[in-house]
Amino acid sequence: MTWFQFIIWLAAIYILYYGGLIIWELLQAKRRPFGDDPHELTFVEEFVPLPAESQDHGPAASADVSSVVSSGGVKLKDIFRLAQEEAIEYIRPVSF
């Protein structure tokens, strides 16, 4: 058996295996009604954005920037400034 024949056999086995799994899942999906999955998780997050006037950047801040700033993020320019001032805490205990 050459390497080429081995790779062809291996590819054929993988194709048959994963093709069989896909066909099995499609057959199982047709038997149960749509949306009736007992293992489906759903999450609802209620997020209320802060108004632009209440932030330090004033009313001219865009919606993208205000969402990042309100979530505790900093701009790239501020990261360099904070690194020069050695104000970034690299090691911090993790609270569970």
N, C-alpha and C positions, 0 to 999 in steps of 0.2 A: 504494500500500500504506500503510495507516495503522499507527500504533504498536501498536494492539491486534492487528491481523493479524500484525505482525512478532513480537510476544511470543507469540502462539499458535503460530506456525510454529516459533519457537525452542524453546518448551516441548515441542512434539511431537517435534522432532529429539532433544532431550535424553532424553525418555522412551523413544523408540525405541532410542537408542544404549545407555543404561544398562540398559534392559530386555533388549536383546540380550546384553549382557555377563553379566547375571545368569543368563539362560537358558543361555548357553554354559558358565558355571561349573557350573551344576547338571548339565548333560549330562556334563561332564568328571568330576564327582564320582561319578556313577553308574558310570563305567567302571572306576575304580580302587577296590580294596578299602579299607575303613576302617582308618585307622592306618598306612597304607603310604605316607606322604608323605616323600620323601627330603629335603625342604627344611625339615622341622620341627626346631626347636631345643628342647632341654629343659635345664633347669638344676636342679641339686640343691644346696640350701643346708643345711648341717648347722649348726643354731643351738642352742646349749645356754644357756638363761638362767641367770643367776647367782641363787643363793638370796637371799631377801629379808634374811636376817640379816647378810650380808656387806656391805650397803650402809650409807651414812651415815644413812638415814632410819629404820632399825630394822625390826623384824618387822611393824609396823603398815602398811607401805607396800603399796599395792595393786599388782596385776600390771601394770596399764597404766603407772603411774608408774615402776615399777621397770624396765620395759623401756626407757623413754625415758631415764632417768637412766643406766642401764648402757651405753647407746649413745653417751653423751657429751652428751646434751641438757641444757638447763637450763630451769627454770620461768620463767614470764613475770615474776614478781616479781623473780627473780634477774637477769633481763636488765636491768631498770631500775636495780637496785643496781649491777651491773657497769658500766652506762653512766655512772652518777654518779661512780663511782670511776675512770673512763676506763681500764678494764681490758679492753675489747673491742678486738681488733686488727682494724681494718677492711681494711688492705692487707697482704697476705701473699704471698710468692712461691709459685707453684704448682710442686710437684714431680711429675715424670712418671715 
